[in-house]
């Protein structure tokens, strides 16, 4: 029992309960976002969803996984650093896949898209990998880096979900306006 209380992870327990719960709830909301995409007038392909929707689910899932890893009752840092390192390395690799997928869509990303869908997640997963490597040498600093990585992924997912919903709303409004314009063209002008 004393070993668990002295663990460097014990001080982070509330932090990971909060962000892990947030990530889990946001995963559910992202499913709602995808349902909105499916029902919108905007035509999206599986490529767009793979480039812009699926990574958001993965980032929220990574936050949930990091929270689970750091909430587990580890007996030493070596197992936790391996698990965190694997998560960071897998994330870096996945962002490179997202980079490729983003280039293969019908949508032309702007700077904001590149930052939030590629650069920030790459930095977050890279920092997670570096923190995992440094965990045994400097647990306090490494755990702050892990926490910052998890928050960056959480905020990235929130931004990307919001960006998707607002994009759909704007496109639907444009579609309604163009539909009204087409309907009104055949009517004679009043006055």
Contact map, one row per residue, 1 for C-alpha under 8 A:
11111000000000000000000000000000000000000000000000000000000000000000000000000000000000000000000000000000000000000000000000000000000000000000000000000000000000000000000000000000000000000000000
11111100000000000000000000000000000000000000000000000000000000000000000000000000000000000000000000000000000000000000000000000000000000000000000000000000000000000000000000000000000000000000000
11111110000000000000000000000000000000000000000000000000000000000000000000100000000000000000000000000000000000000000000000000000000000000000000000000000000000000000000000000000000000000000000
11111110010000000000000000000000000000000000000000000000000000000000000011100000000000000000000000000000000000000000000000000000000000000000000000000000000000000000000000000000000000000000000
11111110010000000000000000000000000000000000000000000000000000000000000000000000000000000000000000000000000000000000000000000000000000000000000000000000000000000000000000000000000000000000000
01111111010000000000000000000000000000000000000000000000000000000000000000000000000000000000000000000000000000000000000000000000000000000000000000000000000000000000000000000000000000000000000
00111111110000000000000000000000000000000000000000000000000000000000000000000000000000000000000000000000000000000000000000000000000000000000000000000000000000000000000000000000000000000000000
00000111111100000000000000000000000000000000000000000000000000000000000000000000000000000000000000000000000000000000000000000000000000000011000000000000000000000000000000000000000000000000000
00000011111110000000000000000000000000000000000000000000000000000000011000000000000000000000000000000000000000000000000000000000000000000000001000000000000000000000000000000000000000000000000
00011111111110000000000000000000000000000000000000000000000000000000000000000000000000000000000000000000000000000000000000000000000000000000000000000000000000000000000000000000000000000000000
00000001111111000000000000000000000000000000000000000000000000000000000000000000000000000000000000000000000000000000000000000000000000000000000000000000000000000000000000000000000000000000000
00000001111111110000000000000000000000000000000000000000000000000000010000000000000000000000000000000000000000000000000000000000000000000000000000000000000000000000000000000000000000000000000
00000000111111111000000000000000000000000000000000000000000000000000011000000000000000000000000000000000000000000000000000000000000000000000000000000000000000000000000000000000000000000000000
00000000001111111100000000000000000000000000000000000000000000000000000000000000000000000000000000000000000000000000000000000000000000000000000000000000000000000000000000000000000000000000000
00000000000111111110000000000000000000000000000000000000000000000000000000000000000000000000000000000000000000000000000000000000000000000000000000000000000000000000000000000000000000000000000
00000000000111111111000000000000000000000000000000000000000000000011011000000000000000000000000000000000000000000000000000000000000000000000000000000000000000000000000000000000000000000000000
00000000000011111111100000000000000000000000000000000000000000000010000000000000000000000000000000000000000000000000000000000000000000000000000000000000000000000000000000000000000000000000000
00000000000001111111110000000000000000000000000000000000000000000000000000000000000000000000000000000000000000000000000000000000000000000000000000000000000000000000000000000000000000000000000
00000000000000111111111000000000000000000000000000000000000000110010000000000000000000000000000000000000000000000000000000000000000000000000000000000110010000000000000000000000000000000000000
00000000000000011111111100000000000000000000000000000000000000111111000000000000000000000000000000000000000000000000000000000000000000000000000000000000000000000000000000000000000000000000000
00000000000000001111111110000000000000000000000000000000000000010000000000000000000000000000000000000000000000000000000000000000000000000000000000000000000000000000000000000000000000000000000
00000000000000000111111111000000000000000000000000000000000000000000000000000000000000000000000000000000000000000000000000000000000000000000000000000000000000000000000000000000000000000000000
00000000000000000011111111100000000000000000000000000000000110110000000000000000000000000000000000000000000000000000000000000000000000000000000000000000010000000000000000000000000000000000000
00000000000000000001111111110000000000000000000000000000000110010000000000000000000000000000000000000000000000000000000000000000000000000000000000000000000000000000000000000000000000000000000
00000000000000000000111111111000000000000000000000000000000000000000000000000000000000000000000000000000000000000000000000000000000000000000000000000000000000000000000000000000000000000000000
00000000000000000000011111111100000000000000000000000000000100000000000000000000000000000000000000000000000000000000000000000000000000000000000000000000000001000000000000000000000000000000000
00000000000000000000001111111110000000000000000000000000100110000000000000000000000000000000000000000000000000000000000000000000000000000000000000000000000000000000000000000000000000000000000
00000000000000000000000111111111000000000000000000000000000000000000000000000000000000000000000000000000000000000000000000000000000000000000000000000000000000000000000000000000000000000000000
00000000000000000000000011111111100000000000000000000000000000000000000000000000000000000000000000000000000000000000000000000000000000000000000000000000000000000000000000000000000000000000000
00000000000000000000000001111111110000000000000000000001100000000000000000000000000000000000000000000000000000000000000000000000000000000000000000000000000000001000000000000000000000000000000
00000000000000000000000000111111111000000000000000000000000000000000000000000000000000000000000000000000000000000000000000000000000000000000000000000000000000000000000000000000000000000000000
00000000000000000000000000011111111100000000000000000000000000000000000000000000000000000000000000000000000000000000000000000000000000000000000000000000000000000000000000000000000000000000000
00000000000000000000000000001111111110000000000000000000000000000000000000000000000000000000000000000000000000000000000000000000000000000000000000000000000000001001100000000000000000000000000
00000000000000000000000000000111111111000000000000001000000000000000000000000000000000000000000000000000000000000000000000000000000000000000000000000000000000000000000000000000000000000000000
00000000000000000000000000000011111111100000000000000000000000000000000000000000000000000000000000000000000000000000000000000000000000000000000000000000000000000000000000000000000000000000000
00000000000000000000000000000001111111110000000000000000000000000000000000000000000000000000000000000000000000000000000000000000000000000000000000000000000000000000100100000000000000000000000
00000000000000000000000000000000111111110101000000000000000000000000000000000000000000000000000000000000000000000000000000000000000000000000000000000000000000000000000100000000000000000000000
00000000000000000000000000000000011111110001000000000000000000000000000000000000000000000000000000000000000000000000000000000000000000000000000000000000000000000000000000000000000000000000000
00000000000000000000000000000000001111111000000000000000000000000000000000000000000000000000000000000000000000000000000000000000000000000000000000000000000000000000000000000000000000000000000
00000000000000000000000000000000000111111110000000000000000000000000000000000000000000000000000000000000000000000000000000000000000000000000000000000000000000000000000100010000000000000000000
00000000000000000000000000000000000000111110000000000000000000000000000000000000000000000000000000000000000000000000000000000000000000000000000000000000000000000000000000110010000000000000000
00000000000000000000000000000000000010011111000000000000000000000000000000000000000000000000000000000000000000000000000000000000000000000000000000000000000000000000000100110000000000000000000
00000000000000000000000000000000000000011111100000000000000000000000000000000000000000000000000000000000000000000000000000000000000000000000000000000000000000000000000000000000000000000000000
00000000000000000000000000000000000011000111111110000000000000000000000000000000000000000000000000000000000000000000000000000000000000000000000000000000000000000000000000000000000000000000000
00000000000000000000000000000000000000000011111110000000000000000000000000000000000000000000000000000000000000000000000000000000000000000000000000000000000000000000000000000000000000000000000
00000000000000000000000000000000000000000001111111000000000000000000000000000000000000000000000000000000000000000000000000000000000000000000000000000000000000000000000000000000000000000000000
00000000000000000000000000000000000000000001111111100000000000000000000000000000000000000000000000001001100000000000000000000000000000000000000000000000000000000000000000000000000000000000000
00000000000000000000000000000000000000000001111111111000000000000000000000000000000000000000000000000100111000000000000000000000000000000000000000000000000000000000000000000000000000000000000
00000000000000000000000000000000000000000001111111111100000000000000000000000000000000000000000000000000000000000000000000000000000000000000000000000000000000000000000000000000000000000000000
00000000000000000000000000000000000000000000011111111110000000000000000000000000000000000000000001001000000000000000000000000000000000000000000000000000000000000000000000000000000000000000000
00000000000000000000000000000000000000000000001111111110000000000000000000000000000000000000000001101100100000000000000000000000000000000000000000000000000000000000000000000000000000000000000
00000000000000000000000000000000000000000000000111111111000000000000000000000000000000000000000000000100000000000000100000000000000000000000000000000000000000010000000000000000000000000000000
00000000000000000000000000000000010000000000000111111111100000000000000000000000000000000000000000000000000000000000000000000000000000000000000000000000000000001000000000000000000000000000000
00000000000000000000000000000000000000000000000011111111110000000000000000000000000000000000000000000000000000000000000000000000000000000000000000000000000000000000000000000000000000000000000
00000000000000000000000000000000000000000000000001111111111000000000000000000000000000000000000001000000000000000000100000000000000000000000000000000000000000000000000000000000000000000000000
00000000000000000000000000000100000000000000000000011111111100000000000000000000000000000000000000000000000000000000000000000000000000000000000000000000000110011000000000000000000000000000000
00000000000000000000000000100100000000000000000000001111111110000000000000000000000000000000000000000000000000000000000000000000000000000000000000000000000010000000000000000000000000000000000
00000000000000000000000000000000000000000000000000000111111111000000000000000000000000000000000000000000000000000000000000000000000000000000000000000000000000000000000000000000000000000000000
00000000000000000000000000000000000000000000000000000011111111100000000000000000000000000000000000000000000000000000000010000000000000000000000000000000110110000000000000000000000000000000000
00000000000000000000001101100000000000000000000000000001111111110000000000000000000000000000000000000000000000000000000000000000000000000000000000000000110010000000000000000000000000000000000
00000000000000000000001100100000000000000000000000000000111111111000000000000000000000000000000000000000000000000000000000000000000000000000000000000000000000000000000000000000000000000000000
00000000000000000000000000000000000000000000000000000000011111111100000000000000000000100000000000000000000000000000000000000000000000000000000000000100100000000000000000000000000000000000000
00000000000000000011001000000000000000000000000000000000001111111110000000000000000000000000000000000000000000000000000000000000000000000000000000000110110000000000000000000000000000000000000
00000000000000000011101100000000000000000000000000000000000111111111000000000000000000000000000000000000000000000000000000000000000000000000000000000000000000000000000000000000000000000000000
00000000000000000001000000000000000000000000000000000000000011111111100000000000000000000000000000000000000000000000000000000000000000000000000000000000000000000000000000000000000000000000000
00000000000000000001000000000000000000000000000000000000000001111111110000000000000100100000000000000000000000000000000000000000000000000000000000000100000000000000000000000000000000000000000
00000000000000011011000000000000000000000000000000000000000000111111111000000000000000000000000000000000000000000000000000000000000000000000000000000000000000000000000000000000000000000000000
00000000000000010001000000000000000000000000000000000000000000011111111100000000000000000000000000000000000000000000000000000000000000000000000000000000000000000000000000000000000000000000000
00000000000000000000000000000000000000000000000000000000000000001111111100000001001100000000000000000000000000000000000000000000000000000000000000000000000000000000000000000000000000000000000
00000000100110010000000000000000000000000000000000000000000000000111111100000001000000000000000000000000000000000000000000000000000000000000000000000000000000000000000000000000000000000000000
00000000100010010000000000000000000000000000000000000000000000000011111110000000000000000000000000000000000000000000000000000000000000000000000000000000000000000000000000000000000000000000000
00000000000000000000000000000000000000000000000000000000000000000001111111000000000000000000000000000000000000000000000000000000000000000000000000000000000000000000000000000000000000000000000
00010000000000000000000000000000000000000000000000000000000000000000001111100000000000000000000000000000000000000000000000000000000000000000000000000000000000000000000000000000000000000000000
00010000000000000000000000000000000000000000000000000000000000000000000111111011000000000000000000000000000000000000000000000000000000000000000000000000000000000000000000000000000000000000000
00110000000000000000000000000000000000000000000000000000000000000000000011111000000000000000000000000000000000000000000000000000000000000000000000000000000000000000000000000000000000000000000
00000000000000000000000000000000000000000000000000000000000000000000000001111111000000000000000000000000000000000000000000000000000000000000000000000000000000000000000000000000000000000000000
00000000000000000000000000000000000000000000000000000000000000000000000001111111100000000000000000000000000000000000000000000000000000110000000000000000000000000000000000000000000000000000000
00000000000000000000000000000000000000000000000000000000000000000000000000011111110000000000000000000000000000000000000000000000000000010000000000000000000000000000000000000000000000000000000
00000000000000000000000000000000000000000000000000000000000000000000000001011111111000000000000000000000000000000000000000000000000000000000000000000000000000000000000000000000000000000000000
00000000000000000000000000000000000000000000000000000000000000000000110001011111111100000000000000000000000000000000000000000000000100000000000000000000000000000000000000000000000000000000000
00000000000000000000000000000000000000000000000000000000000000000000000000001111111110000000000000000000000000000000000000000000000110110000000000000000000000000000000000000000000000000000000
00000000000000000000000000000000000000000000000000000000000000000000000000000111111111000000000000000000000000000000000000000000000100000000000000000000000000000000000000000000000000000000000
00000000000000000000000000000000000000000000000000000000000000000000100000000011111111100000000000000000000000000000000000000000000000000000000000000000000000000000000000000000000000000000000
00000000000000000000000000000000000000000000000000000000000000000100100000000001111111110000000000000000000000000000000000000001100100000000000000000000000000000000000000000000000000000000000
00000000000000000000000000000000000000000000000000000000000000000000000000000000111111111000000000000000000000000000000000000001111110000000000000000000000000000000000000000000000000000000000
00000000000000000000000000000000000000000000000000000000000000000000000000000000011111111100000000000000000000000000000000000000100000000000000000000000000000000000000000000000000000000000000
00000000000000000000000000000000000000000000000000000000000001000100000000000000001111111110000000000000000000000000000000001001100000000000000000000000000000000000000000000000000000000000000
00000000000000000000000000000000000000000000000000000000000000000000000000000000000111111111000000000000000000000000000000001111100000000000000000000000000000000000000000000000000000000000000
00000000000000000000000000000000000000000000000000000000000000000000000000000000000011111111100000000000000000000000000000001100100000000000000000000000000000000000000000000000000000000000000
00000000000000000000000000000000000000000000000000000000000000000000000000000000000001111111110000000000000000000000000000000000000000000000000000000000000000000000000000000000000000000000000
00000000000000000000000000000000000000000000000000000000000000000000000000000000000000111111111000000000000000000000000011001100000000000000000000000000000000000000000000000000000000000000000
00000000000000000000000000000000000000000000000000000000000000000000000000000000000000011111111100000000000000000000000011001100000000000000000000000000000000000000000000000000000000000000000
00000000000000000000000000000000000000000000000000000000000000000000000000000000000000001111111110000000000000000000000000000000000000000000000000000000000000000000000000000000000000000000000
00000000000000000000000000000000000000000000000000000000000000000000000000000000000000000111111111000000000000000000000000000000000000000000000000000000000000000000000000000000000000000000000
00000000000000000000000000000000000000000000000000000000000000000000000000000000000000000011111111100000000000000000010011000000000000000000000000000000000000000000000000000000000000000000000
00000000000000000000000000000000000000000000000000000000000000000000000000000000000000000001111111110000000000000000010000000000000000000000000000000000000000000000000000000000000000000000000
00000000000000000000000000000000000000000000000000000000000000000000000000000000000000000000111111111000000000000000000000000000000000000000000000000000000000000000000000000000000000000000000
00000000000000000000000000000000000000000000000001100010000000000000000000000000000000000000011111111100000000000000110000000000000000000000000000000000000000000000000000000000000000000000000
00000000000000000000000000000000000000000000000000100000000000000000000000000000000000000000001111111110000000000000010000000000000000000000000000000000000000000000000000000000000000000000000
00000000000000000000000000000000000000000000000000000000000000000000000000000000000000000000000111111111000000000000000000000000000000000000000000000000000000000000000000000000000000000000000
00000000000000000000000000000000000000000000001001100000000000000000000000000000000000000000000011111111100000000000000000000000000000000000000000000000000000000000000000000000000000000000000
00000000000000000000000000000000000000000000000100110000000000000000000000000000000000000000000001111111100010000000000000000000000000000000000000000000000000000000000000000000000000000000000
00000000000000000000000000000000000000000000000000000000000000000000000000000000000000000000000000111111100100000000000000000000000000000000000000000000000000000000000000000000000000000000000
00000000000000000000000000000000000000000000001000000000000000000000000000000000000000000000000000011111110000000000000000000000000000000000000000000000000000000000000000000000000000000000000
00000000000000000000000000000000000000000000001100100000000000000000000000000000000000000000000000001111111100000000000000000000000000000000000000000000000000000000000000000000000000000000000
00000000000000000000000000000000000000000000000100000000000000000000000000000000000000000000000000000001111100000000000000000000000000000000000000000000000000000000000000000000000000000000000
00000000000000000000000000000000000000000000000100000000000000000000000000000000000000000000000000000000111110000000000000000000000000000000000000000000000000000000000000000000000000000000000
00000000000000000000000000000000000000000000000000000000000000000000000000000000000000000000000000000010111111000000000000000000000000000000000000000000000000000000000000000000000000000000000
00000000000000000000000000000000000000000000000000000000000000000000000000000000000000000000000000000100001111111100000000000000000000000000000000000000000000000000000000000000000000000000000
00000000000000000000000000000000000000000000000000000000000000000000000000000000000000000000000000000000000111111100000000000000000000000000000000000000000000000000000000000000000000000000000
00000000000000000000000000000000000000000000000000000000000000000000000000000000000000000000000000000000000011111110000000000000000000000000000000000000000000000000000000000000000000000000000
00000000000000000000000000000000000000000000000000000000000000000000000000000000000000000000000000000000000011111111000000000000000000000000000000000000000000000000000000000000000000000000000
00000000000000000000000000000000000000000000000000000000000000000000000000000000000000000000000000000000000011111111110000000000000000000000000000000000000000000000000000000000000000000000000
00000000000000000000000000000000000000000000000000000000000000000000000000000000000000000000000000000000000011111111111000000000000000000000000000000000000000000000000000000000000000000000000
00000000000000000000000000000000000000000000000000000000000000000000000000000000000000000000000000000000000000111111111100000000000000000000000000000000000000000000000000000000000000000000000
00000000000000000000000000000000000000000000000000000000000000000000000000000000000000000000000000000000000000011111111110000000000000000000000000000000000100110000000000000000000000000000000
00000000000000000000000000000000000000000000000000010010000000000000000000000000000000000000000001000000000000001111111110000000000000000000000000000000000100010000000000000000000000000000000
00000000000000000000000000000000000000000000000000000000000000000000000000000000000000000000001101100000000000001111111111000000000000000000000000000000000000000000000000000000000000000000000
00000000000000000000000000000000000000000000000000000000000000000000000000000000000000000000000000000000000000000111111111100000000000000000000000000000000000000000000000000000000000000000000
00000000000000000000000000000000000000000000000000000000000000000000000000000000000000000000000000000000000000000011111111110000000000000000000000000001100100000000000000000000000000000000000
00000000000000000000000000000000000000000000000000000000001000000000000000000000000000000011001000000000000000000001111111111000000000000000000000000001100100000000000000000000000000000000000
00000000000000000000000000000000000000000000000000000000000000000000000000000000000000000011001000000000000000000000011111111100000000000000000000000000000000000000000000000000000000000000000
00000000000000000000000000000000000000000000000000000000000000000000000000000000000000000000000000000000000000000000001111111110000000000000000000000000000000000000000000000000000000000000000
00000000000000000000000000000000000000000000000000000000000000000000000000000000000000000000000000000000000000000000000111111111000000000000000000011101100000000000000000000000000000000000000
00000000000000000000000000000000000000000000000000000000000000000000000000000000000000111011000000000000000000000000000011111111100000000000000000001000000000000000000000000000000000000000000
00000000000000000000000000000000000000000000000000000000000000000000000000000000000000011011000000000000000000000000000001111111110000000000000000000000000000000000000000000000000000000000000
00000000000000000000000000000000000000000000000000000000000000000000000000000000000000010000000000000000000000000000000000111111111000000000000011001000000000000000000000000000000000000000000
00000000000000000000000000000000000000000000000000000000000000000000000000000000000110110000000000000000000000000000000000011111111100000000000011001000000000000000000000000000000000000000000
00000000000000000000000000000000000000000000000000000000000000000000000000000000000111111000000000000000000000000000000000001111111110000000000000000000000000000000000000000000000000000000000
00000000000000000000000000000000000000000000000000000000000000000000000000000000000010000000000000000000000000000000000000000111111111000000000000000000000000000000000000000000000000000000000
00000000000000000000000000000000000000000000000000000000000000000000000000000000000010000000000000000000000000000000000000000011111111100000011011000000000000000000000000000000000000000000000
00000000000000000000000000000000000000000000000000000000000000000000000000000001110110000000000000000000000000000000000000000001111111100000010001000000000000000000000000000000000000000000000
00000000000000000000000000000000000000000000000000000000000000000000000000000000100010000000000000000000000000000000000000000000111111110000000000000000000000000000000000000000000000000000000
00000000000000000000000000000000000000000000000000000000000000000000000000000000000000000000000000000000000000000000000000000000011111111110010000000000000000000000000000000000000000000000000
00000000000000000000000000000000000000000000000000000000000000000000000000001000100000000000000000000000000000000000000000000000001111111111111000000000000000000000000000000000000000000000000
00000000000000000000000000000000000000000000000000000000000000000000000000001100100000000000000000000000000000000000000000000000000011111110000000000000000000000000000000000000000000000000000
00000000000000000000000000000000000000000000000000000000000000000000000000000000000000000000000000000000000000000000000000000000000001111110000000000000000000000000000000000000000000000000000
00000000000000000000000000000000000000000000000000000000000000000000000000000000000000000000000000000000000000000000000000000000000001111111110000000000000000000000000000000000000000000000000
00000001000000000000000000000000000000000000000000000000000000000000000000000000000000000000000000000000000000000000000000000000000001111111111000000000000000000000000000000000000000000000000
00000001000000000000000000000000000000000000000000000000000000000000000000000000000000000000000000000000000000000000000000000000000000100111111100000000000000000000000000000000000000000000000
00000000000000000000000000000000000000000000000000000000000000000000000000000000000000000000000000000000000000000000000000000000000000100111111110000000000000000000000000000000000000000000000
00000000000000000000000000000000000000000000000000000000000000000000000000000000000000000000000000000000000000000000000000000000001101100111111111000000000000000000000000000000000000000000000
00000000100000000000000000000000000000000000000000000000000000000000000000000000000000000000000000000000000000000000000000000000001000100011111111100000000000000000000000000000000000000000000
00000000000000000000000000000000000000000000000000000000000000000000000000000000000000000000000000000000000000000000000000000000000000000001111111110000000000000000000000000000000000000000000
00000000000000000000000000000000000000000000000000000000000000000000000000000000000000000000000000000000000000000000000000000011001000000000111111111000000000000000000000000000000000000000000
00000000000000000000000000000000000000000000000000000000000000000000000000000000000000000000000000000000000000000000000000000011001100000000011111111100000000000000000000000000000000000000000
00000000000000000000000000000000000000000000000000000000000000000000000000000000000000000000000000000000000000000000000000000000000000000000001111111110000000000000000000000000000000000000000
00000000000000000000000000000000000000000000000000000000000000000000000000000000000000000000000000000000000000000000000000010000000000000000000111111111000000000000000000000000000000000000000
00000000000000000000000000000000000000000000000000000000000000000000000000000000000000000000000000000000000000000000000000011011000000000000000011111111100000000000000000000000000000000000000
00000000000000000010000000000000000000000000000000000000000001100100000000000000000000000000000000000000000000000000000000010000000000000000000001111111110000000000000000000000000000000000000
00000000000000000010000000000000000000000000000000000000000000100000000000000000000000000000000000000000000000000000000000000000000000000000000000111111111000000000000000000000000000000000000
00000000000000000000000000000000000000000000000000000000000000000000000000000000000000000000000000000000000000000000000110010000000000000000000000011111111100000000000000000000000000000000000
00000000000000000000000000000000000000000000000000000000001101100000000000000000000000000000000000000000000000000000000110010000000000000000000000001111111110000000000000000000000000000000000
00000000000000000010001000000000000000000000000000000000001100100000000000000000000000000000000000000000000000000000000000000000000000000000000000000111111111000000000000000000000000000000000
00000000000000000000000000000000000000000000000000000000000000000000000000000000000000000000000000000000000000000000000000000000000000000000000000000011111111100000000000000000000000000000000
00000000000000000000000000000000000000000000000000000001001000000000000000000000000000000000000000000000000000000001100110000000000000000000000000000001111111110000000000000000000000000000000
00000000000000000000000000000000000000000000000000000001101100000000000000000000000000000000000000000000000000000000000000000000000000000000000000000000111111111000000000000000000000000000000
00000000000000000000000001000000000000000000000000000000000000000000000000000000000000000000000000000000000000000000000000000000000000000000000000000000011111111100000000000000000000000000000
00000000000000000000000000000000000000000000000000000000000000000000000000000000000000000000000000000000000000000001000000000000000000000000000000000000001111111110000000000000000000000000000
00000000000000000000000000000000000000000000000000010001000000000000000000000000000000000000000000000000000000000001100000000000000000000000000000000000000111111111000000000000000000000000000
00000000000000000000000000000100100000000000000000001001000000000000000000000000000000000000000000000000000000000000000000000000000000000000000000000000000011111111100000000000000000000000000
00000000000000000000000000000000000000000000000000000000000000000000000000000000000000000000000000000000000000000000000000000000000000000000000000000000000001111111110000000000000000000000000
00000000000000000000000000000000000000000000000000000000000000000000000000000000000000000000000000000000000000000000000000000000000000000000000000000000000000111111111000000000000000000000000
00000000000000000000000000000000100000000000000000000000000000000000000000000000000000000000000000000000000000000000000000000000000000000000000000000000000000011111111100000000000000000000000
00000000000000000000000000000000100100000000000000000000000000000000000000000000000000000000000000000000000000000000000000000000000000000000000000000000000000001111111110000000000000000000000
00000000000000000000000000000000000000000000000000000000000000000000000000000000000000000000000000000000000000000000000000000000000000000000000000000000000000000111111111000000000000000000000
00000000000000000000000000000000000000000000000000000000000000000000000000000000000000000000000000000000000000000000000000000000000000000000000000000000000000000011111111100000000000000000000
00000000000000000000000000000000000110010100000000000000000000000000000000000000000000000000000000000000000000000000000000000000000000000000000000000000000000000001111111110000000000000000000
00000000000000000000000000000000000000000000000000000000000000000000000000000000000000000000000000000000000000000000000000000000000000000000000000000000000000000000111111111000000000000000000
00000000000000000000000000000000000000000000000000000000000000000000000000000000000000000000000000000000000000000000000000000000000000000000000000000000000000000000011111111100000000000000000
00000000000000000000000000000000000000001100000000000000000000000000000000000000000000000000000000000000000000000000000000000000000000000000000000000000000000000000001111111110000000000000000
00000000000000000000000000000000000000011100000000000000000000000000000000000000000000000000000000000000000000000000000000000000000000000000000000000000000000000000000111111111000000000000000
00000000000000000000000000000000000000000000000000000000000000000000000000000000000000000000000000000000000000000000000000000000000000000000000000000000000000000000000011111111100000000000000
00000000000000000000000000000000000000000000000000000000000000000000000000000000000000000000000000000000000000000000000000000000000000000000000000000000000000000000000001111111110000000000000
00000000000000000000000000000000000000001000000000000000000000000000000000000000000000000000000000000000000000000000000000000000000000000000000000000000000000000000000000111111111000000000000
00000000000000000000000000000000000000000000000000000000000000000000000000000000000000000000000000000000000000000000000000000000000000000000000000000000000000000000000000011111111100000000000
00000000000000000000000000000000000000000000000000000000000000000000000000000000000000000000000000000000000000000000000000000000000000000000000000000000000000000000000000001111111110000000000
00000000000000000000000000000000000000000000000000000000000000000000000000000000000000000000000000000000000000000000000000000000000000000000000000000000000000000000000000000111111111000000000
00000000000000000000000000000000000000000000000000000000000000000000000000000000000000000000000000000000000000000000000000000000000000000000000000000000000000000000000000000011111111100000000
00000000000000000000000000000000000000000000000000000000000000000000000000000000000000000000000000000000000000000000000000000000000000000000000000000000000000000000000000000001111111110000000
00000000000000000000000000000000000000000000000000000000000000000000000000000000000000000000000000000000000000000000000000000000000000000000000000000000000000000000000000000000111111111000000
00000000000000000000000000000000000000000000000000000000000000000000000000000000000000000000000000000000000000000000000000000000000000000000000000000000000000000000000000000000011111111100000
00000000000000000000000000000000000000000000000000000000000000000000000000000000000000000000000000000000000000000000000000000000000000000000000000000000000000000000000000000000001111111110000
00000000000000000000000000000000000000000000000000000000000000000000000000000000000000000000000000000000000000000000000000000000000000000000000000000000000000000000000000000000000111111110000
00000000000000000000000000000000000000000000000000000000000000000000000000000000000000000000000000000000000000000000000000000000000000000000000000000000000000000000000000000000000011111111000
00000000000000000000000000000000000000000000000000000000000000000000000000000000000000000000000000000000000000000000000000000000000000000000000000000000000000000000000000000000000001111111000
00000000000000000000000000000000000000000000000000000000000000000000000000000000000000000000000000000000000000000000000000000000000000000000000000000000000000000000000000000000000000111111100
00000000000000000000000000000000000000000000000000000000000000000000000000000000000000000000000000000000000000000000000000000000000000000000000000000000000000000000000000000000000000001111110
00000000000000000000000000000000000000000000000000000000000000000000000000000000000000000000000000000000000000000000000000000000000000000000000000000000000000000000000000000000000000000011111
00000000000000000000000000000000000000000000000000000000000000000000000000000000000000000000000000000000000000000000000000000000000000000000000000000000000000000000000000000000000000000001111
00000000000000000000000000000000000000000000000000000000000000000000000000000000000000000000000000000000000000000000000000000000000000000000000000000000000000000000000000000000000000000000111
